[in-house]
Amino acid sequence: MKLLTNLIFIFLLESLGISKTIYPDIWEKMMSQKDWESITETEKYRLSKFQFDGFSVPAFKIEMILKAHPQTILDVAWNVAKYPESLPSAYITEAGIYQNKDSTQTAWQVMDVPFLAPRLYQYQHVRKKHRVDWYNTVFKQHIDENILTASTNVGSWSLSIKGEENVLTYIVLTDPGGLVPAWIIKKAQMKYLPQMLMEAENSALKLKK
């Protein structure tokens, strides 16, 4: 009887996708955080930050009004292999999928920012109806010895409607690791994250829905 109960429990976890989406604590804190500090606001987007305890760099949140069909922006976020083309300002030189199962995929990308050693990011990628989430993972992958592994990389692309407008909310906490001063990482992210999301929308506008 106990075995049958355990099997039913496992089946329910798989059916609901719970077993595939055990997020780290910091991801949960980022998504529930309300007191973001506004940095920049334009007609197109608002950029905010929050400094979480235990991390040398802040998390960022961008709320951007969409012209593209909402699901196409998630299509761009989900298509990791196309990142070097769809997100050129992110300095992603290589990207791909290690494993894929239903709405969960294990993905990787190499970012080669000027004046820094290349960084490898490995993460679980989870697609839901109105969101694409990701969080750190590690899997066996042959990489060049000169490529460093990023220490932190968690976030989400999520859709909502505010008034009559579709809005993308992009939340990210990423630390490339290595001997890079936190203020340099912060300045770079403040500059390039809005630009990257604009590129994502341009790529989404080219998709038919």
Buried (B, 14 or more C-beta within 10 A) or exposed (E): EEEEEEEEEEEEEEEEEEEBBEBBEBBEBBBEBEEBEEBEEEEBBBBBBBEEEEBBBBBBBBBBBBEBBBBBBBBBBBBBEBBBEBBEBBBBEBBEBBEEEEBBBBBBBBBEBEEBBBBBBBBBBBBEEEBBBBBBBEEEEEBEEEBBBBBBBBBBBBBEEEEEEBBBBBBBBBBBBEEBEEEEBBEBBBEBBBEBBBBBBBBBBEBEE
